[in-house]
């Protein structure tokens, strides 16, 4: 089911409390940007070169953006909240995948592995006395045959997970994204278990 976000207009009906809150946030952001613009302009008088012009242009750009804010951010936020409430499991899986990285690929295989071993183990009791050899020897032989087949795949996933962890811990914005994904996943877990 595709949800259409409300049309962006000056008369959005999110409630007066939300509109006032958005207006207050925008007013404070405009004030912060104007102070930053003054600081950048003051720094421009102290330093020479092209970087000063770039900084002034960026400060002026941010000032213009916050001087005339659009309502797309509010519309996008409410569309995301609506999607979160309609499809919490997709968001839940995606957030935990972002947080844990490629190691998540192993979860279905580990569940399948445990399921197969529990079935084989219980079937061995059914066929007790019909198959030659000790139960422990059969279990060890079966385990070693599976280990030989899955070790290269597990090593590949472990290497990818180590690389993912290294890349995301070296870059602070990626660390923030991973932690935000974990926080959102915990919130969605709470919402799934206890209701919204």
C-alpha positions, 0 to 999 in steps of 0.5 A, spaced: 500 500 500 503 506 497 501 512 502 501 519 499 504 524 503 500 531 504 501 536 499 506 541 501 502 548 502 502 554 507 496 551 510 498 544 513 494 541 518 498 538 523 495 541 529 497 548 532 502 545 537 506 542 532 506 548 527 508 553 533 513 548 535 516 548 528 515 556 527 519 556 534 525 551 531 525 555 525 526 562 528 532 559 533 535 556 527 535 563 523 538 566 529 543 561 530 545 562 522 545 569 523 550 569 529 554 564 525 554 568 519 556 574 523 562 569 525 564 567 518 564 574 516 568 576 522 573 571 520 573 573 513 576 579 515 582 576 519 584 570 513 585 571 506 584 566 500 579 563 497 576 559 503 574 565 506 569 566 500 567 559 500 565 560 507 562 566 506 558 563 500 556 557 505 554 561 511 549 566 506 546 559 503 544 557 510 542 563 512 537 563 505 535 556 506 533 557 514 530 564 512 525 561 507 524 554 510 520 549 506 515 544 509 518 538 506 522 536 512 515 536 516 512 532 511 517 527 510 517 526 518 510 525 518 511 520 512 516 516 515 512 515 522 506 513 518 511 508 514 514 506 521 507 504 524 504 501 518 511 497 516 515 496 523 518 489 521 521 492 515 524 498 519 526 493 524 530 488 520 533 494 516 535 498 522 538 491 525 542 490 519 545 497 519 547 496 526 550 489 526 553 489 519 554 483 514 554 478 520 546 478 519 547 474 513 549 468 518 543 468 522 538 464 517 544 459 516 545 458 524 538 457 525 538 452 519 544 449 522 541 448 529 534 446 526 538 440 522 542 438 528 536 437 532 532 433 527 538 429 526 539 428 533 532 426 535 532 421 529 538 418 531 534 416 538 528 413 533 533 409 529 537 407 536 540 400 535 538 400 527 545 404 525 552 401 527 556 405 531 556 410 537 551 416 537 557 420 539 561 418 533 556 419 528 554 426 531 562 428 530 562 425 523 556 429 521 559 435 525 565 435 521 562 434 514 558 440 515 564 444 518 568 443 512 563 446 507 561 452 511 568 454 513 569 458 507 563 462 507 563 463 514 570 466 513 568 470 508 562 473 512 567 474 518 572 478 513 566 482 510 564 484 517 571 486 520 572 491 514 565 494 515 566 495 523 573 498 521 570 503 516 564 505 520 568 506 526 573 510 523 568 515 520 564 519 526 558 520 521 557 512 520 558 511 527 552 516 529 548 512 523 549 505 526 547 508 533 541 511 531 539 505 527 540 501 533 536 506 537 530 506 532 531 498 532 530 498 540 524 503 539 521 499 534 522 493 538 518 496 543 513 498 539 512 491 536 512 488 543 507 493 547 504 496 541 504 503 539 
